[in-house]
Amino acid sequence: MRVLALAHEGNPPAGHVTVSIGLATLPPEAPADVTTHALFSETDAALYRAKNAGRNQVICGEQSYMKPNSGTAS
């Protein structure tokens, strides 16, 4: 995207199209009760970290749902 430098006046201060990606993975060793909501929340948080890091970033979630009492169903 950076090479294309597509103009986007609605994206100050960059002035061009940027791509920010947040992602999360669910490893095979994840607890069986990890919820879809927890996975989407992790992805969303990673997306906002990518945007706050200056855009044009890919950030992977921190797998907080793998920690005890964090994002799992009760």
All heavy atoms as TSV, in Angstrom:
chain	resi	resn	atom	element	x	y	z
A	1	MET	N	N	0.810	-1.179	0.000
A	1	MET	CA	C	0.000	0.000	0.000
A	1	MET	C	C	0.859	1.250	0.000
A	1	MET	O	O	0.524	2.214	-0.653
A	1	MET	CB	C	-0.903	0.022	1.233
A	1	MET	CG	C	-2.199	-0.649	1.033
A	1	MET	SD	S	-2.992	0.023	-0.417
A	1	MET	CE	C	-4.526	-0.697	-0.302
A	2	ARG	N	N	1.901	1.226	0.774
A	2	ARG	CA	C	2.754	2.409	0.874
A	2	ARG	C	C	3.309	2.788	-0.486
A	2	ARG	O	O	3.358	3.963	-0.841
A	2	ARG	CB	C	3.886	2.140	1.857
A	2	ARG	CG	C	4.641	3.379	2.244
A	2	ARG	CD	C	5.707	3.078	3.251
A	2	ARG	NE	N	5.098	2.411	4.410
A	2	ARG	CZ	C	5.757	2.035	5.465
A	2	ARG	NH1	N	7.033	2.234	5.551
A	2	ARG	NH2	N	5.153	1.433	6.458
A	3	VAL	N	N	3.706	1.804	-1.269
A	3	VAL	CA	C	4.266	2.067	-2.601
A	3	VAL	C	C	3.214	2.676	-3.524
A	3	VAL	O	O	3.508	3.567	-4.313
A	3	VAL	CB	C	4.842	0.764	-3.216
A	3	VAL	CG1	C	5.282	0.980	-4.640
A	3	VAL	CG2	C	6.003	0.253	-2.382
A	4	LEU	N	N	1.963	2.231	-3.405
A	4	LEU	CA	C	0.900	2.761	-4.248
A	4	LEU	C	C	0.560	4.207	-3.902
A	4	LEU	O	O	0.151	4.968	-4.769
A	4	LEU	CB	C	-0.360	1.904	-4.123
A	4	LEU	CG	C	-0.246	0.480	-4.644
A	4	LEU	CD1	C	-1.533	-0.285	-4.340
A	4	LEU	CD2	C	0.041	0.462	-6.128
A	5	ALA	N	N	0.717	4.594	-2.652
A	5	ALA	CA	C	0.448	5.960	-2.181
A	5	ALA	C	C	-0.891	6.485	-2.692
A	5	ALA	O	O	-0.975	7.576	-3.242
A	5	ALA	CB	C	1.590	6.892	-2.568
A	6	LEU	N	N	-1.950	5.694	-2.483
A	6	LEU	CA	C	-3.281	6.100	-2.909
A	6	LEU	C	C	-3.777	7.244	-2.036
A	6	LEU	O	O	-3.818	7.140	-0.812
A	6	LEU	CB	C	-4.247	4.920	-2.816
A	6	LEU	CG	C	-3.880	3.690	-3.634
A	6	LEU	CD1	C	-4.806	2.539	-3.305
A	6	LEU	CD2	C	-3.929	4.007	-5.111
A	7	ALA	N	N	-4.147	8.355	-2.661
A	7	ALA	CA	C	-4.600	9.532	-1.928
A	7	ALA	C	C	-5.857	9.232	-1.128
A	7	ALA	O	O	-6.752	8.529	-1.580
A	7	ALA	CB	C	-4.854	10.679	-2.897
A	8	HIS	N	N	-5.897	9.765	0.105
A	8	HIS	CA	C	-7.067	9.615	0.971
A	8	HIS	C	C	-7.089	10.832	1.904
A	8	HIS	O	O	-6.499	10.826	2.978
A	8	HIS	CB	C	-6.963	8.329	1.755
A	8	HIS	CG	C	-8.135	8.026	2.647
A	8	HIS	ND1	N	-9.204	8.870	2.833
A	8	HIS	CD2	C	-8.403	6.952	3.423
A	8	HIS	CE1	C	-10.061	8.334	3.667
A	8	HIS	NE2	N	-9.593	7.162	4.056
A	9	GLU	N	N	-7.770	11.878	1.459
A	9	GLU	CA	C	-7.801	13.121	2.218
A	9	GLU	C	C	-8.467	12.952	3.581
A	9	GLU	O	O	-8.212	13.731	4.500
A	9	GLU	CB	C	-8.509	14.200	1.410
A	9	GLU	CG	C	-7.748	14.589	0.153
A	9	GLU	CD	C	-8.518	15.577	-0.718
A	9	GLU	OE1	O	-9.541	16.119	-0.259
A	9	GLU	OE2	O	-8.081	15.795	-1.854
A	10	GLY	N	N	-9.319	11.954	3.722
A	10	GLY	CA	C	-9.991	11.707	4.990
A	10	GLY	C	C	-9.144	10.966	6.000
A	10	GLY	O	O	-9.641	10.540	7.042
A	11	ASN	N	N	-7.871	10.775	5.732
A	11	ASN	CA	C	-6.969	10.047	6.616
A	11	ASN	C	C	-5.808	10.943	7.053
A	11	ASN	O	O	-4.662	10.693	6.701
A	11	ASN	CB	C	-6.453	8.788	5.910
A	11	ASN	CG	C	-5.610	7.918	6.824
A	11	ASN	OD1	O	-5.595	8.088	8.029
A	11	ASN	ND2	N	-4.890	6.990	6.242
A	12	PRO	N	N	-6.132	12.002	7.807
A	12	PRO	CA	C	-5.032	12.831	8.288
A	12	PRO	C	C	-4.297	12.083	9.397
A	12	PRO	O	O	-4.920	11.281	10.090
A	12	PRO	CB	C	-5.715	14.082	8.816
A	12	PRO	CG	C	-7.086	13.651	9.159
A	12	PRO	CD	C	-7.423	12.494	8.233
A	13	PRO	N	N	-3.052	12.248	9.650
A	13	PRO	CA	C	-2.163	13.132	8.908
A	13	PRO	C	C	-1.508	12.466	7.707
A	13	PRO	O	O	-0.788	13.102	6.957
A	13	PRO	CB	C	-1.117	13.500	9.944
A	13	PRO	CG	C	-0.995	12.262	10.789
A	13	PRO	CD	C	-2.398	11.676	10.828
A	14	ALA	N	N	-1.772	11.178	7.508
A	14	ALA	CA	C	-1.089	10.454	6.419
A	14	ALA	C	C	-1.456	11.001	5.046
A	14	ALA	O	O	-0.598	11.161	4.184
A	14	ALA	CB	C	-1.408	8.965	6.488
A	15	GLY	N	N	-2.749	11.251	4.812
A	15	GLY	CA	C	-3.177	11.749	3.509
A	15	GLY	C	C	-3.239	10.683	2.430
A	15	GLY	O	O	-3.506	10.988	1.279
A	16	HIS	N	N	-2.975	9.452	2.801
A	16	HIS	CA	C	-3.050	8.350	1.845
A	16	HIS	C	C	-3.593	7.103	2.555
A	16	HIS	O	O	-3.667	7.060	3.774
A	16	HIS	CB	C	-1.682	8.078	1.199
A	16	HIS	CG	C	-0.604	7.747	2.190
A	16	HIS	ND1	N	0.150	8.711	2.812
A	16	HIS	CD2	C	-0.177	6.570	2.676
A	16	HIS	CE1	C	1.007	8.133	3.647
A	16	HIS	NE2	N	0.826	6.842	3.583
A	17	VAL	N	N	-3.968	6.122	1.771
A	17	VAL	CA	C	-4.531	4.890	2.312
A	17	VAL	C	C	-3.444	4.138	3.094
A	17	VAL	O	O	-2.305	4.012	2.634
A	17	VAL	CB	C	-5.087	3.995	1.178
A	17	VAL	CG1	C	-5.555	2.650	1.714
A	17	VAL	CG2	C	-6.216	4.704	0.440
A	18	THR	N	N	-3.819	3.686	4.279
A	18	THR	CA	C	-2.920	2.854	5.079
A	18	THR	C	C	-3.643	1.546	5.385
A	18	THR	O	O	-4.869	1.467	5.284
A	18	THR	CB	C	-2.533	3.545	6.401
A	18	THR	OG1	O	-3.706	3.795	7.163
A	18	THR	CG2	C	-1.775	4.837	6.146
A	19	VAL	N	N	-2.889	0.537	5.769
A	19	VAL	CA	C	-3.479	-0.757	6.135
A	19	VAL	C	C	-2.958	-1.134	7.518
A	19	VAL	O	O	-1.756	-1.245	7.721
A	19	VAL	CB	C	-3.106	-1.858	5.112
A	19	VAL	CG1	C	-3.644	-3.207	5.564
A	19	VAL	CG2	C	-3.628	-1.508	3.739
A	20	SER	N	N	-3.888	-1.295	8.432
A	20	SER	CA	C	-3.561	-1.756	9.779
A	20	SER	C	C	-4.296	-3.070	9.981
A	20	SER	O	O	-5.487	-3.173	9.703
A	20	SER	CB	C	-4.008	-0.732	10.818
A	20	SER	OG	O	-3.362	0.500	10.615
A	21	ILE	N	N	-3.574	-4.058	10.475
A	21	ILE	CA	C	-4.163	-5.392	10.645
A	21	ILE	C	C	-3.925	-5.870	12.068
A	21	ILE	O	O	-2.798	-5.830	12.557
A	21	ILE	CB	C	-3.553	-6.396	9.640
A	21	ILE	CG1	C	-3.840	-5.940	8.211
A	21	ILE	CG2	C	-4.082	-7.806	9.898
A	21	ILE	CD1	C	-3.118	-6.741	7.150
A	22	GLY	N	N	-5.008	-6.316	12.695
A	22	GLY	CA	C	-4.912	-6.967	13.984
A	22	GLY	C	C	-5.341	-8.411	13.796
A	22	GLY	O	O	-6.312	-8.680	13.103
A	23	LEU	N	N	-4.615	-9.312	14.395
A	23	LEU	CA	C	-4.987	-10.708	14.253
A	23	LEU	C	C	-4.799	-11.440	15.563
A	23	LEU	O	O	-4.078	-10.985	16.437
A	23	LEU	CB	C	-4.204	-11.385	13.128
A	23	LEU	CG	C	-2.680	-11.438	13.246
A	23	LEU	CD1	C	-2.268	-12.777	13.810
A	23	LEU	CD2	C	-2.056	-11.232	11.900
A	24	ALA	N	N	-5.496	-12.528	15.677
A	24	ALA	CA	C	-5.365	-13.401	16.839
A	24	ALA	C	C	-5.446	-14.832	16.360
A	24	ALA	O	O	-6.092	-15.123	15.352
A	24	ALA	CB	C	-6.472	-13.113	17.854
A	25	THR	N	N	-4.788	-15.680	17.073
A	25	THR	CA	C	-4.787	-17.101	16.716
A	25	THR	C	C	-5.298	-17.907	17.905
A	25	THR	O	O	-5.233	-17.467	19.048
A	25	THR	CB	C	-3.382	-17.583	16.338
A	25	THR	OG1	O	-2.509	-17.383	17.452
A	25	THR	CG2	C	-2.856	-16.834	15.128
A	26	LEU	N	N	-5.784	-19.060	17.615
A	26	LEU	CA	C	-6.243	-19.975	18.656
A	26	LEU	C	C	-5.426	-21.258	18.511
A	26	LEU	O	O	-5.724	-22.114	17.678
A	26	LEU	CB	C	-7.740	-20.262	18.498
A	26	LEU	CG	C	-8.391	-21.037	19.617
A	26	LEU	CD1	C	-8.302	-20.275	20.939
A	26	LEU	CD2	C	-9.842	-21.325	19.279
A	27	PRO	N	N	-4.365	-21.366	19.296
A	27	PRO	CA	C	-3.502	-22.538	19.171
A	27	PRO	C	C	-4.199	-23.811	19.650
A	27	PRO	O	O	-5.148	-23.754	20.436
A	27	PRO	CB	C	-2.307	-22.196	20.062
A	27	PRO	CG	C	-2.803	-21.178	21.015
A	27	PRO	CD	C	-3.916	-20.441	20.327
A	28	PRO	N	N	-3.739	-24.952	19.183
A	28	PRO	CA	C	-4.363	-26.233	19.562
A	28	PRO	C	C	-4.394	-26.461	21.070
A	28	PRO	O	O	-5.301	-27.113	21.573
A	28	PRO	CB	C	-3.488	-27.284	18.885
A	28	PRO	CG	C	-2.763	-26.578	17.807
A	28	PRO	CD	C	-2.626	-25.142	18.253
A	29	GLU	N	N	-3.439	-25.908	21.803
A	29	GLU	CA	C	-3.394	-26.130	23.250
A	29	GLU	C	C	-4.296	-25.167	24.036
A	29	GLU	O	O	-4.322	-25.195	25.262
A	29	GLU	CB	C	-1.960	-26.046	23.772
A	29	GLU	CG	C	-1.323	-24.677	23.666
A	29	GLU	CD	C	-0.645	-24.397	22.328
A	29	GLU	OE1	O	-0.829	-25.168	21.368
A	29	GLU	OE2	O	0.066	-23.395	22.242
A	30	ALA	N	N	-5.063	-24.339	23.330
A	30	ALA	CA	C	-5.975	-23.404	23.996
A	30	ALA	C	C	-7.041	-24.166	24.766
A	30	ALA	O	O	-7.478	-25.237	24.347
A	30	ALA	CB	C	-6.632	-22.498	22.959
A	31	PRO	N	N	-7.473	-23.617	25.896
A	31	PRO	CA	C	-8.551	-24.269	26.641
A	31	PRO	C	C	-9.803	-24.412	25.773
A	31	PRO	O	O	-10.093	-23.547	24.946
A	31	PRO	CB	C	-8.813	-23.306	27.804
A	31	PRO	CG	C	-7.576	-22.475	27.915
A	31	PRO	CD	C	-7.005	-22.398	26.532
A	32	ALA	N	N	-10.536	-25.476	25.969
A	32	ALA	CA	C	-11.723	-25.746	25.160
A	32	ALA	C	C	-12.822	-24.710	25.373
A	32	ALA	O	O	-13.687	-24.541	24.518
A	32	ALA	CB	C	-12.258	-27.136	25.468
A	33	ASP	N	N	-12.784	-23.981	26.488
A	33	ASP	CA	C	-13.851	-23.030	26.783
A	33	ASP	C	C	-13.542	-21.598	26.341
A	33	ASP	O	O	-14.249	-20.671	26.711
A	33	ASP	CB	C	-14.219	-23.067	28.260
A	33	ASP	CG	C	-13.068	-22.675	29.171
A	33	ASP	OD1	O	-11.922	-22.580	28.692
A	33	ASP	OD2	O	-13.316	-22.471	30.367
A	34	VAL	N	N	-12.506	-21.392	25.524
A	34	VAL	CA	C	-12.239	-20.056	24.993
A	34	VAL	C	C	-13.394	-19.683	24.080
A	34	VAL	O	O	-13.768	-20.440	23.189
A	34	VAL	CB	C	-10.902	-20.005	24.217
A	34	VAL	CG1	C	-10.740	-18.677	23.502
A	34	VAL	CG2	C	-9.734	-20.251	25.154
A	35	THR	N	N	-13.966	-18.516	24.322
A	35	THR	CA	C	-15.140	-18.097	23.561
A	35	THR	C	C	-14.757	-17.380	22.278
A	35	THR	O	O	-13.664	-16.825	22.155
A	35	THR	CB	C	-16.026	-17.163	24.401
A	35	THR	OG1	O	-15.301	-15.958	24.667
A	35	THR	CG2	C	-16.459	-17.823	25.697
A	36	THR	N	N	-15.674	-17.386	21.333
A	36	THR	CA	C	-15.490	-16.631	20.099
A	36	THR	C	C	-15.339	-15.158	20.429
A	36	THR	O	O	-14.513	-14.453	19.839
A	36	THR	CB	C	-16.692	-16.840	19.156
A	36	THR	OG1	O	-16.834	-18.233	18.915
A	36	THR	CG2	C	-16.513	-16.121	17.843
A	37	HIS	N	N	-16.105	-14.682	21.399
A	37	HIS	CA	C	-16.027	-13.283	21.816
A	37	HIS	C	C	-14.613	-12.937	22.284
A	37	HIS	O	O	-14.086	-11.870	21.959
A	37	HIS	CB	C	-17.045	-12.995	22.916
A	37	HIS	CG	C	-16.978	-11.593	23.429
A	37	HIS	ND1	N	-17.453	-10.515	22.718
A	37	HIS	CD2	C	-16.453	-11.098	24.575
A	37	HIS	CE1	C	-17.243	-9.411	23.405
A	37	HIS	NE2	N	-16.638	-9.739	24.535
A	38	ALA	N	N	-13.990	-13.818	23.057
A	38	ALA	CA	C	-12.626	-13.576	23.533
A	38	ALA	C	C	-11.654	-13.459	22.362
A	38	ALA	O	O	-10.782	-12.594	22.358
A	38	ALA	CB	C	-12.188	-14.693	24.478
A	39	LEU	N	N	-11.818	-14.304	21.369
A	39	LEU	CA	C	-10.940	-14.272	20.207
A	39	LEU	C	C	-11.138	-12.977	19.412
A	39	LEU	O	O	-10.172	-12.323	19.025
A	39	LEU	CB	C	-11.190	-15.492	19.327
A	39	LEU	CG	C	-10.159	-15.785	18.248
A	39	LEU	CD1	C	-8.774	-15.989	18.829
A	39	LEU	CD2	C	-10.568	-17.001	17.448
A	40	PHE	N	N	-12.392	-12.574	19.194
A	40	PHE	CA	C	-12.661	-11.321	18.482
A	40	PHE	C	C	-12.170	-10.119	19.282
A	40	PHE	O	O	-11.640	-9.161	18.712
A	40	PHE	CB	C	-14.143	-11.174	18.163
A	40	PHE	CG	C	-14.577	-11.966	16.966
A	40	PHE	CD1	C	-15.584	-12.895	17.082
A	40	PHE	CD2	C	-13.978	-11.786	15.727
A	40	PHE	CE1	C	-15.990	-13.643	15.975
A	40	PHE	CE2	C	-14.367	-12.527	14.628
A	40	PHE	CZ	C	-15.377	-13.454	14.749
A	41	SER	N	N	-12.316	-10.154	20.586
A	41	SER	CA	C	-11.835	-9.051	21.421
A	41	SER	C	C	-10.324	-8.911	21.309
A	41	SER	O	O	-9.788	-7.798	21.240
A	41	SER	CB	C	-12.232	-9.266	22.883
A	41	SER	OG	O	-13.624	-9.180	23.024
A	42	GLU	N	N	-9.641	-10.027	21.295
A	42	GLU	CA	C	-8.178	-10.020	21.148
A	42	GLU	C	C	-7.777	-9.435	19.796
A	42	GLU	O	O	-6.843	-8.652	19.686
A	42	GLU	CB	C	-7.656	-11.446	21.294
A	42	GLU	CG	C	-6.167	-11.534	21.436
A	42	GLU	CD	C	-5.687	-11.096	22.806
A	42	GLU	OE1	O	-6.401	-11.278	23.795
A	42	GLU	OE2	O	-4.573	-10.560	22.877
A	43	THR	N	N	-8.504	-9.821	18.752
A	43	THR	CA	C	-8.233	-9.308	17.402
A	43	THR	C	C	-8.470	-7.808	17.341
A	43	THR	O	O	-7.661	-7.065	16.780
A	43	THR	CB	C	-9.130	-10.029	16.377
A	43	THR	OG1	O	-8.902	-11.434	16.479
A	43	THR	CG2	C	-8.831	-9.579	14.965
A	44	ASP	N	N	-9.572	-7.354	17.930
A	44	ASP	CA	C	-9.900	-5.930	17.930
A	44	ASP	C	C	-8.841	-5.120	18.675
A	44	ASP	O	O	-8.404	-4.068	18.203
A	44	ASP	CB	C	-11.279	-5.728	18.558
A	44	ASP	CG	C	-11.800	-4.327	18.372
A	44	ASP	OD1	O	-11.829	-3.855	17.213
A	44	ASP	OD2	O	-12.192	-3.695	19.367
A	45	ALA	N	N	-8.408	-5.612	19.817
A	45	ALA	CA	C	-7.368	-4.919	20.580
A	45	ALA	C	C	-6.072	-4.838	19.781
A	45	ALA	O	O	-5.394	-3.808	19.772
A	45	ALA	CB	C	-7.131	-5.628	21.917
A	46	ALA	N	N	-5.731	-5.904	19.072
A	46	ALA	CA	C	-4.520	-5.907	18.243
A	46	ALA	C	C	-4.648	-4.901	17.100
A	46	ALA	O	O	-3.681	-4.207	16.754
A	46	ALA	CB	C	-4.251	-7.309	17.698
A	47	LEU	N	N	-5.833	-4.782	16.517
A	47	LEU	CA	C	-6.052	-3.807	15.451
A	47	LEU	C	C	-5.796	-2.398	15.960
A	47	LEU	O	O	-5.088	-1.608	15.319
A	47	LEU	CB	C	-7.477	-3.921	14.901
A	47	LEU	CG	C	-7.909	-2.803	13.953
A	47	LEU	CD1	C	-7.036	-2.764	12.712
A	47	LEU	CD2	C	-9.368	-2.959	13.594
A	48	TYR	N	N	-6.330	-2.054	17.110
A	48	TYR	CA	C	-6.136	-0.702	17.636
A	48	TYR	C	C	-4.694	-0.457	18.049
A	48	TYR	O	O	-4.190	0.659	17.918
A	48	TYR	CB	C	-7.141	-0.401	18.750
A	48	TYR	CG	C	-8.468	-0.072	18.128
A	48	TYR	CD1	C	-9.450	-1.049	17.990
A	48	TYR	CD2	C	-8.717	1.184	17.596
A	48	TYR	CE1	C	-10.649	-0.772	17.368
A	48	TYR	CE2	C	-9.913	1.475	16.962
A	48	TYR	CZ	C	-10.873	0.493	16.854
A	48	TYR	OH	O	-12.055	0.769	16.217
A	49	ARG	N	N	-3.992	-1.493	18.510
A	49	ARG	CA	C	-2.554	-1.322	18.776
A	49	ARG	C	C	-1.806	-1.043	17.484
A	49	ARG	O	O	-0.884	-0.216	17.451
A	49	ARG	CB	C	-1.990	-2.562	19.482
A	49	ARG	CG	C	-2.383	-2.614	20.947
A	49	ARG	CD	C	-1.528	-3.583	21.763
A	49	ARG	NE	N	-1.432	-4.925	21.206
A	49	ARG	CZ	C	-2.336	-5.882	21.384
A	49	ARG	NH1	N	-3.421	-5.656	22.101
A	49	ARG	NH2	N	-2.162	-7.071	20.867
A	50	ALA	N	N	-2.203	-1.701	16.386
A	50	ALA	CA	C	-1.568	-1.458	15.083
A	50	ALA	C	C	-1.805	-0.028	14.628
A	50	ALA	O	O	-0.890	0.643	14.150
A	50	ALA	CB	C	-2.101	-2.446	14.040
A	51	LYS	N	N	-3.029	0.462	14.770
A	51	LYS	CA	C	-3.333	1.844	14.379
A	51	LYS	C	C	-2.560	2.831	15.240
A	51	LYS	O	O	-1.990	3.803	14.731
A	51	LYS	CB	C	-4.830	2.112	14.500
A	51	LYS	CG	C	-5.646	1.426	13.436
A	51	LYS	CD	C	-7.117	1.761	13.586
A	51	LYS	CE	C	-7.923	1.161	12.452
A	51	LYS	NZ	N	-9.314	1.628	12.498
A	52	ASN	N	N	-2.514	2.590	16.540
A	52	ASN	CA	C	-1.815	3.496	17.440
A	52	ASN	C	C	-0.304	3.451	17.270
A	52	ASN	O	O	0.392	4.391	17.655
A	52	ASN	CB	C	-2.194	3.203	18.895
A	52	ASN	CG	C	-3.624	3.569	19.191
A	52	ASN	OD1	O	-4.188	4.472	18.574
A	52	ASN	ND2	N	-4.239	2.868	20.127
A	53	ALA	N	N	0.201	2.386	16.698
A	53	ALA	CA	C	1.647	2.249	16.470
A	53	ALA	C	C	2.098	2.981	15.210
A	53	ALA	O	O	3.262	2.916	14.848
A	53	ALA	CB	C	2.032	0.779	16.404
A	54	GLY	N	N	1.177	3.643	14.534
A	54	GLY	CA	C	1.563	4.426	13.364
A	54	GLY	C	C	0.952	3.936	12.076
A	54	GLY	O	O	1.349	4.367	11.008
A	55	ARG	N	N	0.011	3.035	12.155
A	55	ARG	CA	C	-0.652	2.464	10.984
A	55	ARG	C	C	0.351	1.695	10.126
A	55	ARG	O	O	1.523	1.615	10.433
A	55	ARG	CB	C	-1.395	3.536	10.201
A	55	ARG	CG	C	-2.421	4.225	11.101
A	55	ARG	CD	C	-3.340	5.082	10.345
A	55	ARG	NE	N	-4.304	5.654	11.287
A	55	ARG	CZ	C	-5.378	6.275	10.930
A	55	ARG	NH1	N	-5.674	6.429	9.664
A	55	ARG	NH2	N	-6.188	6.757	11.826
A	56	ASN	N	N	-0.167	1.111	9.031
A	56	ASN	CA	C	0.672	0.252	8.183
A	56	ASN	C	C	1.425	-0.780	9.019
A	56	ASN	O	O	2.614	-1.004	8.838
A	56	ASN	CB	C	1.644	1.076	7.332
A	56	ASN	CG	C	0.955	1.730	6.165
A	56	ASN	OD1	O	-0.013	1.219	5.626
A	56	ASN	ND2	N	1.451	2.879	5.761
A	57	GLN	N	N	0.708	-1.384	9.961
A	57	GLN	CA	C	1.293	-2.362	10.873
A	57	GLN	C	C	0.457	-3.634	10.873
A	57	GLN	O	O	-0.749	-3.588	10.636
A	57	GLN	CB	C	1.272	-1.818	12.309
A	57	GLN	CG	C	1.899	-0.477	12.504
A	57	GLN	CD	C	3.374	-0.572	12.767
A	57	GLN	OE1	O	3.865	-1.595	13.251
A	57	GLN	NE2	N	4.089	0.471	12.429
A	58	VAL	N	N	1.091	-4.731	11.177
A	58	VAL	CA	C	0.392	-5.985	11.468
A	58	VAL	C	C	0.783	-6.354	12.890
A	58	VAL	O	O	1.963	-6.498	13.195
A	58	VAL	CB	C	0.794	-7.120	10.499
A	58	VAL	CG1	C	0.107	-8.420	10.889
A	58	VAL	CG2	C	0.477	-6.740	9.065
A	59	ILE	N	N	-0.227	-6.454	13.762
A	59	ILE	CA	C	0.020	-6.770	15.165
A	59	ILE	C	C	-0.756	-8.034	15.525
A	59	ILE	O	O	-1.941	-8.147	15.239
A	59	ILE	CB	C	-0.426	-5.619	16.090
A	59	ILE	CG1	C	0.285	-4.303	15.743
A	59	ILE	CG2	C	-0.255	-5.986	17.562
A	59	ILE	CD1	C	1.738	-4.241	16.138
A	60	CYS	N	N	-0.072	-8.971	16.161
A	60	CYS	CA	C	-0.702	-10.204	16.612
A	60	CYS	C	C	-1.142	-10.031	18.060
A	60	CYS	O	O	-0.436	-9.412	18.858
A	60	CYS	CB	C	0.278	-11.363	16.502
A	60	CYS	SG	S	-0.476	-12.954	16.865
A	61	GLY	N	N	-2.313	-10.559	18.382
A	61	GLY	CA	C	-2.829	-10.490	19.743
A	61	GLY	C	C	-1.894	-11.161	20.730
A	61	GLY	O	O	-1.049	-11.975	20.370
A	62	GLU	N	N	-2.083	-10.812	21.987
A	62	GLU	CA	C	-1.216	-11.315	23.051
A	62	GLU	C	C	-1.714	-12.608	23.681
A	62	GLU	O	O	-1.185	-13.053	24.673
A	62	GLU	CB	C	-1.061	-10.234	24.124
A	62	GLU	CG	C	-0.405	-8.990	23.575
A	62	GLU	CD	C	-0.373	-7.847	24.581
A	62	GLU	OE1	O	-0.997	-7.963	25.660
A	62	GLU	OE2	O	0.274	-6.851	24.280
A	63	GLN	N	N	-2.752	-13.175	23.108
A	63	GLN	CA	C	-3.344	-14.429	23.588
A	63	GLN	C	C	-3.712	-14.347	25.067
A	63	GLN	O	O	-3.482	-15.273	25.839
A	63	GLN	CB	C	-2.427	-15.617	23.315
A	63	GLN	CG	C	-2.248	-15.898	21.841
A	63	GLN	CD	C	-1.460	-17.154	21.557
A	63	GLN	OE1	O	-0.770	-17.680	22.409
A	63	GLN	NE2	N	-1.576	-17.630	20.342
A	64	SER	N	N	-4.321	-13.216	25.452
A	64	SER	CA	C	-4.736	-13.069	26.852
A	64	SER	C	C	-5.752	-14.131	27.248
A	64	SER	O	O	-5.875	-14.467	28.426
A	64	SER	CB	C	-5.300	-11.674	27.094
A	64	SER	OG	O	-6.450	-11.456	26.316
A	65	TYR	N	N	-6.462	-14.684	26.270
A	65	TYR	CA	C	-7.432	-15.736	26.562
A	65	TYR	C	C	-6.754	-17.030	26.979
A	65	TYR	O	O	-7.409	-17.957	27.442
A	65	TYR	CB	C	-8.341	-15.994	25.346
A	65	TYR	CG	C	-7.588	-16.092	24.052
A	65	TYR	CD1	C	-7.009	-17.277	23.657
A	65	TYR	CD2	C	-7.436	-14.972	23.234
A	65	TYR	CE1	C	-6.298	-17.364	22.480
A	65	TYR	CE2	C	-6.731	-15.056	22.052
A	65	TYR	CZ	C	-6.161	-16.248	21.683
A	65	TYR	OH	O	-5.447	-16.324	20.522
A	66	MET	N	N	-5.458	-17.119	26.848
A	66	MET	CA	C	-4.718	-18.304	27.279
A	66	MET	C	C	-4.338	-18.206	28.760
A	66	MET	O	O	-3.903	-19.164	29.358
A	66	MET	CB	C	-3.446	-18.477	26.445
A	66	MET	CG	C	-3.703	-18.785	24.994
A	66	MET	SD	S	-4.344	-20.444	24.750
A	66	MET	CE	C	-2.859	-21.388	25.081
A	67	LYS	N	N	-4.497	-17.013	29.361
A	67	LYS	CA	C	-4.147	-16.814	30.762
A	67	LYS	C	C	-5.361	-17.149	31.618
A	67	LYS	O	O	-6.490	-16.923	31.226
A	67	LYS	CB	C	-3.704	-15.369	30.973
A	67	LYS	CG	C	-2.477	-15.029	30.157
A	67	LYS	CD	C	-2.165	-13.556	30.189
A	67	LYS	CE	C	-1.019	-13.264	29.228
A	67	LYS	NZ	N	-1.023	-11.896	28.769
A	68	PRO	N	N	-5.141	-17.669	32.814
A	68	PRO	CA	C	-6.261	-18.040	33.689
A	68	PRO	C	C	-7.190	-16.856	33.959
A	68	PRO	O	O	-6.731	-15.732	34.123
A	68	PRO	CB	C	-5.574	-18.491	34.991
A	68	PRO	CG	C	-4.192	-18.844	34.588
A	68	PRO	CD	C	-3.859	-17.960	33.404
A	69	ASN	N	N	-8.502	-17.114	33.964
A	69	ASN	CA	C	-9.525	-16.115	34.267
A	69	ASN	C	C	-9.498	-14.919	33.333
A	69	ASN	O	O	-9.722	-13.806	33.748
A	69	ASN	CB	C	-9.393	-15.639	35.717
A	69	ASN	CG	C	-9.539	-16.762	36.695
A	69	ASN	OD1	O	-10.385	-17.619	36.528
A	69	ASN	ND2	N	-8.697	-16.771	37.705
A	70	SER	N	N	-9.212	-15.144	32.073
A	70	SER	CA	C	-9.132	-14.025	31.139
A	70	SER	C	C	-9.745	-14.409	29.815
A	70	SER	O	O	-9.092	-14.962	28.950
A	70	SER	CB	C	-7.665	-13.624	30.944
A	70	SER	OG	O	-7.557	-12.607	29.999
A	71	GLY	N	N	-11.010	-14.071	29.626
A	71	GLY	CA	C	-11.664	-14.292	28.342
A	71	GLY	C	C	-12.214	-15.677	28.118
A	71	GLY	O	O	-12.603	-16.002	27.025
A	72	THR	N	N	-12.237	-16.490	29.125
A	72	THR	CA	C	-12.802	-17.827	28.943
A	72	THR	C	C	-14.202	-17.870	29.524
A	72	THR	O	O	-14.552	-17.083	30.402
A	72	THR	CB	C	-11.925	-18.910	29.609
A	72	THR	OG1	O	-11.820	-18.610	30.995
A	72	THR	CG2	C	-10.568	-18.993	28.968
A	73	ALA	N	N	-14.981	-18.771	29.043
A	73	ALA	CA	C	-16.347	-18.926	29.560
A	73	ALA	C	C	-16.305	-19.500	30.951
A	73	ALA	O	O	-15.410	-20.261	31.306
A	73	ALA	CB	C	-17.153	-19.842	28.630
A	74	SER	N	N	-17.294	-19.153	31.770
A	74	SER	CA	C	-17.302	-19.709	33.127
A	74	SER	C	C	-18.375	-20.750	33.282
A	74	SER	O	O	-19.214	-20.945	32.507
A	74	SER	CB	C	-17.497	-18.596	34.143
A	74	SER	OG	O	-18.467	-17.673	33.754
